[in-house]
Amino acid sequence: MAVSTKDKRAAFHKLHDSGCFVLPNPWDVGSARALAQLGFKALASTSAGYAWTIGRADTRVTIDDVCEHLTALCKAVDLPVNADFEGGFAREPEKVAVNVARGVATGVAGLSIEDSTGDKADPLFERGLAIERIKAARAAIDADNSGALLVGRCEAFLWGITDLALVIDRLNAYAEAGADCLYSPGIKSKEHIAAVVKAVHPKPVNLLIGSSGLSVAEAADLGVRRISVGGSLARVAWAGFMKASREIAEQGTFTELGNGFPGGELNKMFSD
């Protein structure tokens, strides 16, 4: 029997109480089901990974696209799914609230709201507005007592603003505004990670690991509560696809096709 949305959300909150867990990022139903069979306790969507599956660049998808995608992911697995909900697909807090309500209705166990504007000249929303956007998301989640978890994201490091004091200030403000978990993608050094964990304690911290770096054990030692990988798994899949495709197009040979995952094993994995 399928796990209810209520139970998924309760399980997701409990995962944040102690320890450190990985929620890898599938980009479609097949990758979500594969990851679920590998024993992970939760999953997270990836805005970039999903966008590439429909031939678009990251941040170039609509809320309609994303809600349809999230609904499919949540129905495909019995695990909690955390949504990469970008910036709420709106600037104004009241519109963010409307969109967050739509996101929660897909069945996700949690979702994140970013503070980036997408404008290189002015990459972060003004602090007060960014806080109001988190408050609006919190209110939308609480309106029907959904129990969905809210993640507040400060995108400063991803936009080249390597001001740790600014990041910590914003994350604490987002926590006060109602965020259950804090996240600043782009921080990598042990010193920065430990500083963020300490500053927002007892709120849990999500760490993005997109390539070689810390292990799960090392991140746990720093106090990180959860780890996600963003679009990295999707990029790995695309790497194999592009390498094989370029070989065919440029050399007329098919050697790389021999490195594919066995079709029989894929059929067996998806046979239920």
C-alpha positions, 0 to 999 in steps of 0.5 A, a space after each residue: 500500500 502506498 505511503 500517504 503524503 502525511 506519513 511522508 512528511 512526518 518521516 521527513 521531519 523526523 530525518 532532520 532531528 539527528 544524524 546526517 542523511 543524503 537526499 539525492 536528486 532525480 530528474 525524472 520518474 525513472 531516476 527517482 524509482 532507481 534511487 528509491 531502490 538503492 535505499 535512500 530515505 528521501 529524495 529531492 528534485 533538481 530544477 536544472 536536471 528536470 529542465 534539461 529533460 524538457 530541453 530548457 535551461 535551468 530557471 527557464 521552466 514554468 510553475 505549471 511544468 514544475 508542479 506536474 513534474 513534482 506530482 509525478 515524482 511524489 506518486 512514483 515513490 514512497 519516499 519523501 520528496 523535497 522540491 527545488 522550488 527555485 524562487 517561488 516563481 514570483 517576486 512578490 511575497 503574496 504571489 510566492 504564497 499562492 505558488 507555494 500552496 500549489 507546490 505543497 498540493 503536489 504532495 512534496 514533503 518539503 520545498 525550498 525558496 531562494 533569495 536570488 533574483 536572476 539578475 547578475 547586476 543585483 543578484 539577491 533580493 533586498 534583505 527585507 523582501 527576502 524575509 517577507 518571501 519566506 514568511 509568505 511561504 511559511 504562511 502558505 504551508 501552514 494555511 492547511 496544516 500541511 506539515 510540509 517542511 520549508 527550506 530557506 536558501 541564501 544563494 550568495 556564494 553561487 553568485 560570487 558574493 562570498 560574504 559569510 557574515 551576510 549568508 549567516 545573517 540571512 539564514 538566521 533571518 529566514 529561520 526566524 521567518 519560519 524556515 525549518 531548514 537552512 541552505 546556502 549552496 556554494 559553501 565548501 570549506 570546512 570552516 565555512 560549513 562549520 560556521 554556518 552550522 554553529 550560527 543557525 543551531 539548532 536548525 538543520 543545515 543542508 549542504 550541496 555537494 556537486 563533485 569531489 569533496 567531503 564524504 558523508 561522514 566528514 559532513 556529519 562531523 561538521 554538524 551537517 544534517 542533510 546533503 543534496 547533490 543538485 543537478 550532479 547526477 543528471 550531469 553524470 548521465 548527460 556526460 555518458 550520453 554526450 560522450 557516446 553520441 559525439 563518438 558516433 557523430 564525429 568518428 562513426 564508431 560505437 565503442 562507448 555504447 559498450 559502457 552502458 548500464 545493462 538493459 536487463 538490469 534496468 528492466 528488472 529494476 522497473 518490472 514491479 
